[in-house]
């Protein structure tokens, strides 16, 4: 087929991306994830164009999320026709996003994403595809960087969307993104020149979603300051991606050198040698080791990694951190033990601990022989005198105290503003004034929100987290001691 110069240049740009990142090689079996929108339709046309050159198998998958009624059915039929016209296999998978959202207590976007990737993996395993092609483009990278910055991120959040990655350490599936260096305007121009129709997903116009607000509101404002802002953000992502690859290589090498034991769901490292490394390496090792055990780094925050690094450097006592998804990290003078589930970790009353609470609910603190119950109370207006306070049952201003909430043992240097005081006080002095024996202090947890102590459990809440006439939402916190 003959193409115009602009079309040839566009397709050559995609081909060059595939060569630069080794995305496509002869003999691959590629499953294209096609939604029917402009990006995925462009992805399909590009993969069909490159098929003769690289000689790979090609198939289409469409995930029906069940969210958009007749329009979702229309998109599924459209994609099925694309597969029929291209004479390649078509796989349709329907998922229940709302049921998954309720079961896993996550947002709608996260539920849809999880089910989408899980469905693509299942199709690959059942049909023997080894590669998944996705239609993310350079605009998506710019939006992702801005979203990460708004939510709060470290350097690793600036790598954007990577062109190529393993699906997981368990499955021999690779995810590729051939369009990652072309922009949305280029894609639409290419489709217009090709007279290729595509579907429009109306949810992309819904500015209730952060990504859409960034796309439709924030980026146009930034472009008024720098018309090339998306190019600049993509350049930043490329620079950071290379630096992160180097950090990952150093972390892998360090883990290999310090490994004492590696088995299913558990890694043990030599802590004394790890702490002799630069802090940047220490952080990278913690991230990489947790990723090996957990399978991903979702919900692992900079605060988690920073706390673990600080504990390693102090190493005066054994310490235990409970991370999301039942990941436990125990640090002693000799070992760093990272495992899934606490079955292999022995606890003691003197053990330092740290738990991350992602949402209201119940969490066990075995080191203190207690259960913490956190409940959000939905009130339009709250008066402090309406609530009965006790040492083990308190009410906090939920507009000040936000999730995730950290529950940990007391650390040297801790301070807070006790209820009723105008200034801050060292926690050590507060406990002394309360006549708390030193032997009991290691078993008193503190609740922390946004790096501030909001409750010394069983003793006092902070002034900043107390209810006042402007309080709209209340977080009830109860500690229940095991009998």
Secondary structure as GFF3:
##gff-version 3
##sequence-region A 1 483
A	DSSP	alpha_helix	5	20	.	.	.	ID=ss1
A	DSSP	beta_strand	29	33	.	.	.	ID=ss2
A	DSSP	alpha_helix	38	54	.	.	.	ID=ss3
A	DSSP	beta_strand	57	64	.	.	.	ID=ss4
A	DSSP	alpha_helix	69	86	.	.	.	ID=ss5
A	DSSP	beta_strand	89	94	.	.	.	ID=ss6
A	DSSP	alpha_helix	97	104	.	.	.	ID=ss7
A	DSSP	alpha_helix	108	127	.	.	.	ID=ss8
A	DSSP	beta_strand	131	133	.	.	.	ID=ss9
A	DSSP	alpha_helix	138	151	.	.	.	ID=ss10
A	DSSP	three_ten_helix	155	158	.	.	.	ID=ss11
A	DSSP	beta_strand	164	166	.	.	.	ID=ss12
A	DSSP	beta_strand	174	176	.	.	.	ID=ss13
A	DSSP	alpha_helix	184	193	.	.	.	ID=ss14
A	DSSP	three_ten_helix	202	205	.	.	.	ID=ss15
A	DSSP	alpha_helix	210	213	.	.	.	ID=ss16
A	DSSP	pi_helix	214	218	.	.	.	ID=ss17
A	DSSP	alpha_helix	219	225	.	.	.	ID=ss18
A	DSSP	alpha_helix	229	258	.	.	.	ID=ss19
A	DSSP	beta_strand	259	263	.	.	.	ID=ss20
A	DSSP	beta_strand	266	270	.	.	.	ID=ss21
A	DSSP	alpha_helix	271	274	.	.	.	ID=ss22
A	DSSP	alpha_helix	279	294	.	.	.	ID=ss23
A	DSSP	alpha_helix	302	314	.	.	.	ID=ss24
A	DSSP	beta_strand	319	323	.	.	.	ID=ss25
A	DSSP	three_ten_helix	324	326	.	.	.	ID=ss26
A	DSSP	beta_strand	327	331	.	.	.	ID=ss27
A	DSSP	beta_strand	335	340	.	.	.	ID=ss28
A	DSSP	beta_strand	352	357	.	.	.	ID=ss29
A	DSSP	beta_strand	361	365	.	.	.	ID=ss30
A	DSSP	three_ten_helix	366	368	.	.	.	ID=ss31
A	DSSP	beta_strand	370	377	.	.	.	ID=ss32
A	DSSP	three_ten_helix	384	386	.	.	.	ID=ss33
A	DSSP	beta_strand	393	397	.	.	.	ID=ss34
A	DSSP	beta_strand	405	409	.	.	.	ID=ss35
A	DSSP	beta_strand	415	416	.	.	.	ID=ss36
A	DSSP	beta_strand	425	426	.	.	.	ID=ss37
A	DSSP	alpha_helix	427	433	.	.	.	ID=ss38
A	DSSP	alpha_helix	438	441	.	.	.	ID=ss39
A	DSSP	beta_strand	445	449	.	.	.	ID=ss40
A	DSSP	beta_strand	452	456	.	.	.	ID=ss41
A	DSSP	beta_strand	460	461	.	.	.	ID=ss42
A	DSSP	beta_strand	474	481	.	.	.	ID=ss43
###
